[in-house]
């Protein structure tokens, strides 16, 4: 965060400097200097002022306290619930909270690396029982899953991911697994957003949509190979985070560039094509899927959930985009 403050100070200094130059140019007796200097310095003054306001707003949005919604949850911790939580954690959490994409959830790599743009230090933390969750209640963890807000009102990176779409039962299952997983010591660097990340937040390109919303009950459709359940999987699995709101591949930064148009591709695949692609990383044309695509993670879904996801994507209306 120190970088953001220094960057803002630098921008303010530029605003003052070019504003001073604009005033001096306006007072010049030389017509070229007066008009040329005033216009150029004035435009630069406005430009740097706008950038400073955008970065400042984004930094404020990242640092300001958010409402801490009251939550009451009961985690039974049954073997079935823990097993479901482990399954979900392997699919949903390990891709970020692990450096190799596998359990245990000892903390991940810098998410800036995947985006390809300088977002700062965005390291998913260690969330084994030896990590930060040891100081959190079950209700605190549930609130973070739903809103991304910690007990002190601080916004976490979880606020920018759609885990809020997890049903109450699935969210509780994840918490049950986290509590009963193997403790592993280790810490990751704290969140330190770059000025670019602050600007993306200020411009609404990255949104912590659940941070200020009331926490409402979420119920999943019955687990079955249906389009309805497939949409549920697509929502909490964050397909739109890379493939865009309409799944056409048009997702704004920091989504990795070059995502496929799922509305055109998957409707032309058979179920076997889809399963093979998600389980082997080789698409029906024989090409290797981009390493940015988390096919290994999606391939961890069981047959019922993977078929449901296929049915949902296969039933999309094709949208051709340029």
C-alpha angles and dihedrals in degrees: 000000000000088000090057092050092049091046091051091049089051091050092049089051090052091049091052093044096049091041089055090048091050092053093047091048091051090055093051119114090214109093095211092050092043098052101026095043094043094050096044096043091041092053092048090048091054092043095053091042090055092047090049092051093048095048091043093052092048092048090050091050090052094048105035120099118259128207113279103221116214111248133181119189136164119208112200095191095209118167089250093051093047091048091051090048092051090051092050093044091053090052102034109026108028095068089067107019095051130060093219099036092251137101136301102070098226096150133288144244124274107288088213088074093062094047093051092221129096103262094154126239108339104161118166105230133238105273099179115115088269092057134069096304090073087077095046131082122228088255090052092054092046089052092051091051091051103036109009090235123129124216091266091054094255116146115236129199087256087076089072096055126076098239085121086081091068111113118248090253094050093045090052090048090055090051091049090054093046090054093049100038122108113279113239121184119229142099136219128215114277122256110281110170120204124231087257092057089048090052092049089052092048091050091050094243088121114037133189089205098172098047096092100027123100114256107251130184114269121204124190124216114255110286104258141121094277135126090241093058090042090057088052090054092046091052100051091034089062099232088156092054089076104017097045134245093296094036092242094124094258102124122152122234137317086042111101111261124247101042114165126251100250092188090066103032107044097045086063094052127087120229089256090052091053094046092048093049094049094043100042107022091236117116124215091269090058095251124137112249114242112272088232089066108087094223091144090058094046089047089063089072113107119247094265095052094040091051090047090052090049092050091051095048093040090055095055118118107246114250115194113207130181 
